[in-house]
Amino acid sequence: MKLLLTSGGVSNRSIRDALVDLLGKPIAESTALCIPTAMYGMPGTAVGAWRQIAGQSSTPLVELGWKTVGMLELTALPSIDEENWVPMVREVDALLVCGGDVLYLHHWMRASGLADLFPTLSETVYVGLSAGSMVMAPHVGEEFVGWKPAAGGDSALGLVGFSIFPHLDNVMCPENSMADAEKWAARVPVPGYAIDDRTAITVVDGVVEVVSEGSWRLFDR
């Protein structure tokens, strides 16, 4: 997959241009599936999930002008025949993975079988928002452990070699200051990026690039 890992969605022209480059064609000619599952790992998020799906949020994903947008709810997939959803995943141009609880999302990516498809989706653009981006990391950091998996820990998919600290200096997230990011980075065992809502990270064939009109910092190892 080609990855566009964001903190606040496709929030500015630079990130939008990066998305178009990854797609290789205009958004208006591209198809997408929205995955809202992470929202349900947090209390009181049903309204937020609907707003994300309906394109009425402050973190743009669905409302970018796609040719078509469908919804893929991971918690439902174990009860659905694979022939009814796997071809759909393979055919779309982009997966739009919403924010919420990152370890809940990780659990359902594994349990649903979606994560097993990722190595085969070489041309698909994965667009992550907050938890949807963080889930690609080997570890998320103890600060972001909310829903707890049965095995414990903070491990995620590990499809990239770094972790992500989102919403840097967001006034709605007072616990996400640069000082907090420094403490987080000191504990995660891999390099970490602290990114604000105007920043994204692209990963294509192992090459990592930062796209930003805001603030970010790499904590290397």
N, C-alpha and C positions, 0 to 999 in steps of 0.2 A: 504493500500500500504506500501511497504518498500521504504524508501526514502534515496537517496544519493544526497545530496545537495552540489554542488561544486561552486567554484568561476571561475575556469579556465578549467573545464572539467576533464577528467580522465587523469591527467597530470603526474602521477608517479606510481611507482609500488605499493605503499601502497594503493592508491585510487583504482587502478585496482584490487588488491586483495580483497578490501572491496566490490567492485562490484561483483566479482565472488562469494564471500560468500553470498551476498544477492540473487543472481540468483540461487544458489545451484547447478550450473553446469557451464561448460566452456562457455565463450562468443561465441566460435565457434559453440556451440550447441543451442544458444539462438536467439530469434527473437526480433526485435525492430521496433518502429515507431518513426520517427523524427518529431518534432513539431517546425517549424521555425517561427511561428506567431509573436512572440515578436519583431522580426527584423523589421517588417513593421510599427511599431509604432515610428520609428526613421527616420529622413531624410537621404536619400542617402544610404540605407542599402541593396538594392537589390543584389549588388555584394556580400556583406557579407553573405546574406541569401543563395545564391547559393553555396558559398564556404563551409558553414556549412553543407548544405545538401550533397554536393559532397565529404565531408571528406577532404577538402583542407584548413582547418583553423588551427590556432595555439592553439585551445581549443578542444582537442580530445573528440568526442562523436561517430560520425558515423563510423569513420575509425578504430574501435577497433577490427575488424574481426568478426562481427556478422554473424550468419548463413544467415539471410535475414534482410534487412532494407527497410521499406516503409516510405512514407511521409504522414502526417496528417496535412492539413491546416485548422485551426479552422474557419477562416473567410468564408470558403466554406461550412461548415457543415450545416448551416441552410437551404441551398438549396438542400441538399441531403437527401434521405430517410434514416432513422435511420438504417434500415436493411442492408444498404450498408456500414455502417462504425462502428456501435456499436459492432457487433460480432468481427470485426478485433481488436478493442481496447481490448476486453475481452480476446482474444486469445494470444496476443503477450506477451513475457516475460518482455519487458522493454519499457518505454516511455522516449524518449530522448528530453528534453524540452530546446530549445536554449535560448540564451540571447537576449537582446534588451530592449524594454520599458516594465517595469514590470506591470504598471497599464493597458496598452493596452492589454497585455497578460491576465491579470485578467479579464478584460471585456469580452474577447472572450472565455475564459474558461467557464464563466457563460453563455454567450449568445448562445454558440454552444451546450450546454448541456454536455460537457465533464466533468465539475466539478461535475455534478450530479452523474456521474458514479464512481467517486473516492472511495466512501465508500464501493463499491461492489468489488473493485479490490484488494482483500486481498493478493494475491500472486504476483502481478505486482510490478516490481522495477521501481520506478520513479527516473530518473537521471536528475537533474536540473543543468543548467549552468547559473550562474549570475542571470539575471532576472527570469530564469526558476526555480531557487532555492528561490529567494526572494519572489515569488508569494505565497509560502506556508505560509508566516508569517501573523499575524494579522494586522500589519502595516509595511510600508516600510520606513517611514521617509520622511520628506518634501524635503530632499536633492535629493531624487530619484523620485520625481514627475515631469514627463515630459509631456506625454499625459495626459490630464485631463478628468476624467469621469464626466458625467453630474451631478452627486450628489456631486462632489468634494471630498476632503479628500484624505487619503493615505491608506485606508483599502485594504487588499488583502484577500486571502482565509481563513486564520486563522486555517489551519490544523495542525500547530505546535504552540507552545506557546512562540516562540522567533522570533526576526527579524534578518536579515543578512545584514551586510555591506561588500560587495565583493571587490575584487581587491585591497586588502590592500597593500599599498606601491608599487603599480605597476607604473613603470616609465611613462607608457602611460596614467595614470590617476592621475595627480598631486594633484587632489582634494580628493584623497582617502588615505591620510596619517593617521597615528595613532591619531594625533591631531584632524583631521577632524572626525575620528571615535568616539572620545571621545565626541565631540559636538553633533554628531548624537545620540549617546547612551543616552545623557542627556535629549533628547527630546522624544524618543520613549517610550511608556508606558509599555513596556514589556522587559524582558531580551534580550540582543543583542549579537550576535557573529560577530566580525570583523575577516575576514579570507582572507588569500592571495591565490594566484592561485595554490599553492601547498597543499592546505588544503581542506577538505570536512567534512561534518557532516552527519552521518547516524542516521536515526530514525526508529526504529523497535518496534512495540507494545508500543510506548511511551517512549522507552529508547533512550536517546540521547548520541552519542559518537562522538568525534572528531578524524579524521584520518588526520595526517599531516606530511609532510616532510618540512614544512615551518614555517610560523608565524601566530598566531591567538591570540585572546583575548576574554574572556567572560566578558561582562558587566552585572552583575547580578542586581536584584532588591530586 
